[in-house]
Amino acid sequence: MKEQLLKKIKNKEIVVGVVGLGYVGLPLAVEKAKAGFKTIGFDVQQSKVDAVNSGHNYIGDVVDADLKEIVSEGMLRATTDFSFVKDVDFIAICVPTPLDKHQQPDISYVKSSAEAIAKYLTKGTMVVLESTTYPGTTEELLKPILESSGLKCGEDFYLGFSPERVDPGNKQFKTKNTPKVVGAIGADAREVIAAMYRAVLEGDVYEVSSPAVAEMEKILENTYRNINIGLANEMAILCHRMGIDYWEVVEAAKTKPYGFQAFYPGPGLGGHCIPLDPYYLSWKAREYGFHTSMIESSMMVNDRMPEYCVERSMAILNRHKKAINGSKVLVLGVAYKNDIDDYRESPAIKVIDELKKVGAEVDFYDPWIAEYKDNGQTFKGIAGIDAAIVASYDLVVITAAHTNFDYDMIQKNAQAIFDTRNAMQSIAARENIEVL
């Protein structure tokens, strides 16, 4: 099986399947197709399937022209019909792995995807999980489900884990050139799956000994960032109390050429991975009687930042002899980071919620996001901003540092500004600006 698959990879005879056509799956499907592998995208949402098949792109990191070209050439098609799994040689599972209301891993999408695949799995297929999850998922959950097909892992099909490492909006590193980590059950599986990624991607492919190592690697990446952002947030709070500019402190610390990596404070953590992944690890650790105290402490700091930002907003308004109850507040940016249209787990939405709780009249504007959905409700932003609109608010709170905001105009017209991202660092006039 190994030699046969390696030959098919070399000759680009592999048919690729990608389950889940979201922020991870669609860019991966596009890269597979661009590399010369016929690709089938699977998704339960008919709207996404229809969009792909019409060449309509809905993911920021995918080039519109690339999608149109590979669809028109017949290299990529999408379907809701999982029976087409029988036609593929390589399947990447890229479905969401959120937390439930109890902050525990919800792997129902992974489970249902595996069950759908198992119905149509054929001999000689490679299956790779890319969704972020707790260590052990591939071997403890996926393997038994896929073997319910009657096929045996390692003999009839190969199974591995390769974490997605996409950084939405990153101008330098995309799916194509970001290094890939691959772990699989058995040396043959690892070799073949790694060869498949090498045939598609430009970045290095680093092989590890097991899926569990690869699963833990991804969680380490994001837990590292979670902890260090938590430190930055706590330092920012302390520096504010001490009358010290944290942003100046961190710029000074950056001058050391070794032993220091800069992390910055903000209104909280956003995105699908960094706020969630440490919870996966903390949950799994309890199975071994281990408490991840440092990780949990950083999560507590980060989780409280939206509330802290509202406290700071109240203090700013108070200095202007205004109560937050009844004040008009404009929140700029609901994306979880600058220059993207992704608001998953965005701290800006939590800031808005906290502002409303204390009676503020809140509007938002985001040039990337016209509306967002939260708890079953849809919230629409204002259509745009100008000098008169900015001046009409008691407080402007910047929660995303979009580069297409006119910060000079905002500074000249705003009554008061709370900049949680230091987005206005280049603005010389600062009498109405307070920074987190």
MARVO-265046 format. One record per residue (C-alpha): residue number from 0; x, y, z. Coordinates in steps of 0.1 Angstrom, whole numbers, always signed. Last residue first. Layout:
REM residues N
@resi NUM; x X; y Y; z Z
...
***
This chain:
REM residues 436
@resi 435; x -48; y +504; z +275
@resi 434; x -42; y +537; z +258
@resi 433; x -60; y +570; z +266
@resi 432; x -64; y +595; z +238
@resi 431; x -80; y +630; z +241
@resi 430; x -48; y +650; z +246
@resi 429; x -28; y +628; z +222
@resi 428; x -18; y +650; z +193
@resi 427; x +11; y +631; z +177
@resi 426; x -8; y +602; z +162
@resi 425; x +17; y +573; z +154
@resi 424; x +6; y +552; z +184
@resi 423; x -30; y +554; z +173
@resi 422; x -36; y +516; z +171
@resi 421; x -23; y +512; z +207
@resi 420; x -47; y +482; z +208
@resi 419; x -71; y +491; z +236
@resi 418; x -74; y +528; z +225
@resi 417; x -99; y +546; z +247
@resi 416; x -108; y +578; z +229
@resi 415; x -125; y +609; z +242
@resi 414; x -145; y +638; z +225
@resi 413; x -136; y +624; z +191
@resi 412; x -131; y +649; z +162
@resi 411; x -94; y +654; z +157
@resi 410; x -84; y +619; z +169
@resi 409; x -109; y +602; z +146
@resi 408; x -97; y +622; z +116
@resi 407; x -61; y +613; z +123
@resi 406; x -70; y +576; z +129
@resi 405; x -86; y +572; z +95
@resi 404; x -94; y +535; z +99
@resi 403; x -80; y +514; z +70
@resi 402; x -52; y +499; z +91
@resi 401; x -76; y +481; z +113
@resi 400; x -64; y +481; z +149
@resi 399; x -94; y +463; z +165
@resi 398; x -109; y +473; z +198
@resi 397; x -108; y +511; z +195
@resi 396; x -133; y +526; z +220
@resi 395; x -147; y +560; z +211
@resi 394; x -164; y +579; z +239
@resi 393; x -191; y +606; z +242
@resi 392; x -202; y +600; z +206
@resi 391; x -215; y +628; z +182
@resi 390; x -180; y +639; z +173
@resi 389; x -173; y +606; z +155
@resi 388; x -205; y +610; z +134
@resi 387; x -197; y +646; z +125
@resi 386; x -161; y +638; z +115
@resi 385; x -170; y +608; z +94
@resi 384; x -179; y +572; z +100
@resi 383; x -195; y +544; z +80
@resi 382; x -226; y +522; z +76
@resi 381; x -233; y +518; z +113
@resi 380; x -230; y +482; z +126
@resi 379; x -258; y +456; z +125
@resi 378; x -263; y +430; z +153
@resi 377; x -279; y +396; z +146
@resi 376; x -292; y +375; z +174
@resi 375; x -289; y +338; z +180
@resi 374; x -264; y +342; z +209
@resi 373; x -241; y +364; z +188
@resi 372; x -243; y +371; z +151
@resi 371; x -223; y +399; z +135
@resi 370; x -230; y +427; z +110
@resi 369; x -212; y +450; z +85
@resi 368; x -178; y +434; z +91
@resi 367; x -146; y +445; z +73
@resi 366; x -151; y +483; z +76
@resi 365; x -160; y +478; z +113
@resi 364; x -183; y +503; z +130
@resi 363; x -201; y +497; z +163
@resi 362; x -229; y +514; z +182
@resi 361; x -234; y +513; z +220
@resi 360; x -258; y +532; z +242
@resi 359; x -242; y +526; z +276
@resi 358; x -263; y +512; z +304
@resi 357; x -239; y +492; z +325
@resi 356; x -248; y +459; z +308
@resi 355; x -245; y +475; z +274
@resi 354; x -208; y +482; z +280
@resi 353; x -203; y +446; z +290
@resi 352; x -219; y +433; z +259
@resi 351; x -199; y +456; z +237
@resi 350; x -167; y +445; z +254
@resi 349; x -177; y +409; z +248
@resi 348; x -182; y +416; z +211
@resi 347; x -148; y +433; z +210
@resi 346; x -132; y +402; z +226
@resi 345; x -138; y +383; z +194
@resi 344; x -145; y +346; z +199
@resi 343; x -150; y +343; z +161
@resi 342; x -151; y +378; z +145
@resi 341; x -133; y +370; z +113
@resi 340; x -134; y +397; z +86
@resi 339; x -97; y +405; z +87
@resi 338; x -76; y +437; z +88
@resi 337; x -68; y +438; z +125
@resi 336; x -76; y +411; z +150
@resi 335; x -107; y +396; z +166
@resi 334; x -130; y +415; z +142
@resi 333; x -154; y +438; z +160
@resi 332; x -136; y +471; z +151
@resi 331; x -144; y +506; z +163
@resi 330; x -168; y +507; z +193
@resi 329; x -187; y +539; z +195
@resi 328; x -201; y +548; z +229
@resi 327; x -231; y +571; z +236
@resi 326; x -234; y +577; z +273
@resi 325; x -268; y +568; z +290
@resi 324; x -252; y +549; z +319
@resi 323; x -215; y +556; z +315
@resi 322; x -218; y +586; z +337
@resi 321; x -202; y +618; z +324
@resi 320; x -181; y +644; z +342
@resi 319; x -153; y +642; z +316
@resi 318; x -131; y +625; z +342
@resi 317; x -160; y +601; z +347
@resi 316; x -161; y +592; z +310
@resi 315; x -125; y +581; z +313
@resi 314; x -131; y +561; z +345
@resi 313; x -161; y +543; z +329
@resi 312; x -140; y +534; z +299
@resi 311; x -114; y +519; z +322
@resi 310; x -140; y +498; z +339
@resi 309; x -153; y +488; z +305
@resi 308; x -118; y +477; z +295
@resi 307; x -115; y +457; z +327
@resi 306; x -147; y +438; z +319
@resi 305; x -133; y +429; z +284
@resi 304; x -100; y +419; z +300
@resi 303; x -114; y +394; z +325
@resi 302; x -111; y +364; z +302
@resi 301; x -74; y +372; z +296
@resi 300; x -65; y +373; z +333
@resi 299; x -85; y +341; z +341
@resi 298; x -69; y +323; z +311
@resi 297; x -35; y +332; z +323
@resi 296; x -42; y +317; z +357
@resi 295; x -56; y +285; z +341
@resi 294; x -24; y +280; z +321
@resi 293; x -2; y +285; z +352
@resi 292; x -23; y +262; z +373
@resi 291; x -25; y +233; z +348
@resi 290; x -39; y +208; z +373
@resi 289; x -28; y +172; z +369
@resi 288; x -48; y +142; z +381
@resi 287; x -42; y +124; z +347
@resi 286; x -78; y +128; z +334
@resi 285; x -75; y +164; z +348
@resi 284; x -49; y +171; z +322
@resi 283; x -74; y +165; z +293
@resi 282; x -96; y +194; z +305
@resi 281; x -66; y +217; z +310
@resi 280; x -53; y +208; z +276
@resi 279; x -85; y +214; z +258
@resi 278; x -91; y +246; z +277
@resi 277; x -57; y +258; z +266
@resi 276; x -69; y +255; z +230
@resi 275; x -99; y +278; z +233
@resi 274; x -87; y +314; z +236
@resi 273; x -58; y +308; z +212
@resi 272; x -76; y +288; z +186
@resi 271; x -108; y +301; z +171
@resi 270; x -100; y +338; z +172
@resi 269; x -101; y +362; z +201
@resi 268; x -84; y +370; z +233
@resi 267; x -91; y +400; z +255
@resi 266; x -93; y +438; z +252
@resi 265; x -56; y +440; z +244
@resi 264; x -21; y +435; z +257
@resi 263; x +9; y +429; z +236
@resi 262; x +35; y +402; z +233
@resi 261; x +72; y +409; z +225
@resi 260; x +96; y +380; z +225
@resi 259; x +126; y +381; z +249
@resi 258; x +156; y +359; z +254
@resi 257; x +177; y +373; z +226
@resi 256; x +184; y +405; z +207
@resi 255; x +173; y +428; z +236
@resi 254; x +158; y +459; z +219
@resi 253; x +123; y +444; z +224
@resi 252; x +124; y +453; z +261
@resi 251; x +124; y +490; z +252
@resi 250; x +94; y +486; z +230
@resi 249; x +77; y +466; z +258
@resi 248; x +82; y +494; z +283
@resi 247; x +70; y +521; z +259
@resi 246; x +38; y +501; z +254
@resi 245; x +35; y +496; z +292
@resi 244; x +34; y +533; z +298
@resi 243; x +39; y +537; z +336
@resi 242; x +16; y +555; z +360
@resi 241; x +18; y +527; z +385
@resi 240; x -18; y +517; z +382
@resi 239; x -15; y +517; z +344
@resi 238; x +17; y +496; z +347
@resi 237; x -1; y +470; z +368
@resi 236; x -30; y +466; z +343
@resi 235; x -5; y +465; z +313
@resi 234; x +16; y +439; z +332
@resi 233; x -15; y +417; z +336
@resi 232; x -24; y +420; z +300
@resi 231; x +12; y +412; z +289
@resi 230; x +14; y +382; z +312
@resi 229; x -20; y +370; z +298
@resi 228; x -6; y +375; z +263
@resi 227; x +23; y +353; z +273
@resi 226; x +1; y +326; z +287
@resi 225; x -22; y +325; z +257
@resi 224; x +7; y +326; z +232
@resi 223; x +24; y +296; z +248
@resi 222; x -10; y +279; z +251
@resi 221; x -14; y +284; z +213
@resi 220; x +18; y +267; z +203
@resi 219; x +16; y +241; z +230
@resi 218; x -19; y +231; z +218
@resi 217; x -5; y +225; z +183
@resi 216; x +24; y +205; z +196
@resi 215; x +1; y +184; z +218
@resi 214; x -19; y +171; z +188
@resi 213; x +14; y +165; z +168
@resi 212; x +28; y +145; z +198
@resi 211; x -5; y +126; z +201
@resi 210; x -5; y +117; z +164
@resi 209; x +27; y +99; z +169
@resi 208; x +65; y +100; z +162
@resi 207; x +69; y +134; z +147
@resi 206; x +75; y +145; z +111
@resi 205; x +83; y +181; z +101
@resi 204; x +71; y +191; z +67
@resi 203; x +89; y +223; z +55
@resi 202; x +68; y +250; z +37
@resi 201; x +62; y +249; z +0
@resi 200; x +31; y +228; z +2
@resi 199; x +14; y +203; z -22
@resi 198; x +38; y +175; z -29
@resi 197; x +53; y +179; z +6
@resi 196; x +19; y +174; z +21
@resi 195; x +14; y +141; z +3
@resi 194; x +49; y +129; z +12
@resi 193; x +42; y +136; z +49
@resi 192; x +11; y +114; z +46
@resi 191; x +31; y +86; z +30
@resi 190; x +60; y +87; z +55
@resi 189; x +37; y +90; z +85
@resi 188; x +15; y +61; z +74
@resi 187; x +45; y +39; z +68
@resi 186; x +60; y +47; z +102
@resi 185; x +29; y +38; z +121
@resi 184; x -1; y +57; z +134
@resi 183; x +6; y +92; z +122
@resi 182; x +22; y +126; z +132
@resi 181; x +27; y +154; z +107
@resi 180; x +38; y +190; z +114
@resi 179; x +36; y +215; z +86
@resi 178; x +57; y +246; z +79
@resi 177; x +36; y +276; z +66
@resi 176; x +43; y +283; z +29
@resi 175; x +11; y +273; z +11
@resi 174; x -14; y +278; z +40
@resi 173; x -3; y +314; z +43
@resi 172; x +27; y +331; z +59
@resi 171; x +39; y +366; z +49
@resi 170; x +7; y +387; z +48
@resi 169; x -9; y +371; z +79
@resi 168; x -46; y +379; z +77
@resi 167; x -57; y +347; z +92
@resi 166; x -28; y +328; z +109
@resi 165; x -31; y +292; z +96
@resi 164; x -14; y +265; z +116
@resi 163; x -36; y +236; z +109
@resi 162; x -25; y +205; z +128
@resi 161; x -15; y +173; z +111
@resi 160; x -29; y +142; z +126
@resi 159; x -26; y +107; z +110
@resi 158; x -45; y +76; z +98
@resi 157; x -35; y +52; z +70
@resi 156; x -59; y +27; z +55
@resi 155; x -61; y -11; z +49
@resi 154; x -31; y -23; z +69
@resi 153; x -22; y +6; z +92
@resi 152; x -58; y +10; z +105
@resi 151; x -79; y -21; z +97
@resi 150; x -110; y -19; z +75
@resi 149; x -143; y -33; z +87
@resi 148; x -159; y +1; z +85
@resi 147; x -160; y +2; z +123
@resi 146; x -122; y +7; z +119
@resi 145; x -130; y +44; z +110
@resi 144; x -148; y +48; z +143
@resi 143; x -122; y +30; z +164
@resi 142; x -94; y +51; z +149
@resi 141; x -111; y +85; z +152
@resi 140; x -118; y +85; z +189
@resi 139; x -89; y +71; z +209
@resi 138; x -61; y +73; z +183
@resi 137; x -69; y +106; z +166
@resi 136; x -83; y +122; z +198
@resi 135; x -53; y +113; z +220
@resi 134; x -40; y +148; z +226
@resi 133; x -69; y +173; z +228
@resi 132; x -82; y +189; z +196
@resi 131; x -73; y +213; z +169
@resi 130; x -89; y +202; z +136
@resi 129; x -64; y +188; z +110
@resi 128; x -74; y +151; z +111
@resi 127; x -58; y +131; z +84
@resi 126; x -72; y +100; z +66
@resi 125; x -52; y +83; z +39
@resi 124; x -71; y +57; z +18
@resi 123; x -57; y +25; z +4
@resi 122; x -88; y +4; z +11
@resi 121; x -121; y +22; z +9
@resi 120; x -140; y +44; z +34
@resi 119; x -177; y +49; z +25
@resi 118; x -195; y +45; z +57
@resi 117; x -164; y +53; z +78
@resi 116; x -163; y +88; z +63
@resi 115; x -198; y +97; z +76
@resi 114; x -188; y +84; z +111
@resi 113; x -155; y +103; z +110
@resi 112; x -174; y +135; z +101
@resi 111; x -199; y +129; z +129
@resi 110; x -171; y +124; z +155
@resi 109; x -151; y +155; z +143
@resi 108; x -182; y +176; z +144
@resi 107; x -192; y +163; z +179
@resi 106; x -158; y +171; z +193
@resi 105; x -171; y +197; z +218
@resi 104; x -142; y +202; z +243
@resi 103; x -154; y +214; z +277
@resi 102; x -160; y +250; z +286
@resi 101; x -193; y +241; z +302
@resi 100; x -213; y +258; z +275
@resi 99; x -195; y +237; z +249
@resi 98; x -160; y +244; z +235
@resi 97; x -154; y +245; z +198
@resi 96; x -138; y +219; z +175
@resi 95; x -147; y +231; z +140
@resi 94; x -142; y +208; z +110
@resi 93; x -110; y +204; z +89
@resi 92; x -109; y +166; z +83
@resi 91; x -84; y +159; z +55
@resi 90; x -91; y +129; z +33
@resi 89; x -66; y +114; z +8
@resi 88; x -74; y +87; z -17
@resi 87; x -109; y +98; z -28
@resi 86; x -137; y +82; z -48
@resi 85; x -153; y +63; z -19
@resi 84; x -156; y +96; z -1
@resi 83; x -181; y +105; z -28
@resi 82; x -208; y +89; z -6
@resi 81; x -204; y +120; z +16
@resi 80; x -229; y +139; z -4
@resi 79; x -229; y +176; z +7
@resi 78; x -207; y +185; z -23
@resi 77; x -179; y +207; z -35
@resi 76; x -158; y +207; z -67
@resi 75; x -122; y +215; z -73
@resi 74; x -99; y +206; z -103
@resi 73; x -127; y +209; z -129
@resi 72; x -109; y +237; z -148
@resi 71; x -137; y +262; z -140
@resi 70; x -134; y +253; z -103
@resi 69; x -96; y +257; z -103
@resi 68; x -98; y +291; z -121
@resi 67; x -126; y +306; z -100
@resi 66; x -108; y +297; z -68
@resi 65; x -75; y +311; z -79
@resi 64; x -91; y +343; z -91
@resi 63; x -107; y +349; z -57
@resi 62; x -75; y +345; z -38
@resi 61; x -81; y +326; z -6
@resi 60; x -69; y +341; z +27
@resi 59; x -101; y +362; z +32
@resi 58; x -125; y +332; z +29
@resi 57; x -159; y +337; z +11
@resi 56; x -149; y +329; z -25
@resi 55; x -175; y +324; z -52
@resi 54; x -164; y +300; z -79
@resi 53; x -200; y +288; z -85
@resi 52; x -192; y +254; z -71
@resi 51; x -175; y +269; z -40
@resi 50; x -206; y +291; z -33
@resi 49; x -230; y +263; z -38
@resi 48; x -211; y +241; z -14
@resi 47; x -209; y +269; z +12
@resi 46; x -247; y +275; z +10
@resi 45; x -254; y +237; z +12
@resi 44; x -239; y +235; z +46
@resi 43; x -230; y +199; z +55
@resi 42; x -196; y +203; z +38
@resi 41; x -174; y +181; z +17
@resi 40; x -148; y +195; z -8
@resi 39; x -136; y +173; z -36
@resi 38; x -101; y +178; z -50
@resi 37; x -83; y +168; z -82
@resi 36; x -46; y +171; z -74
@resi 35; x -25; y +195; z -95
@resi 34; x -9; y +217; z -69
@resi 33; x -36; y +243; z -74
@resi 32; x -62; y +216; z -64
@resi 31; x -44; y +208; z -31
@resi 30; x -38; y +246; z -25
@resi 29; x -75; y +253; z -30
@resi 28; x -86; y +225; z -7
@resi 27; x -63; y +237; z +20
@resi 26; x -76; y +273; z +17
@resi 25; x -112; y +259; z +19
@resi 24; x -106; y +236; z +49
@resi 23; x -90; y +260; z +73
@resi 22; x -113; y +290; z +74
@resi 21; x -143; y +269; z +64
@resi 20; x -149; y +242; z +39
@resi 19; x -152; y +212; z +62
@resi 18; x -142; y +177; z +50
@resi 17; x -115; y +180; z +24
@resi 16; x -111; y +151; z -1
@resi 15; x -82; y +146; z -24
@resi 14; x -79; y +124; z -55
@resi 13; x -44; y +111; z -58
@resi 12; x -31; y +106; z -94
@resi 11; x -5; y +133; z -90
@resi 10; x +22; y +111; z -105
@resi 9; x +44; y +114; z -74
@resi 8; x +14; y +110; z -51
@resi 7; x +2; y +79; z -70
@resi 6; x +37; y +64; z -67
@resi 5; x +38; y +71; z -30
@resi 4; x +4; y +55; z -27
@resi 3; x +14; y +23; z -44
@resi 2; x +46; y +21; z -24
@resi 1; x +28; y +24; z +9
@resi 0; x +0; y +0; z +0
***
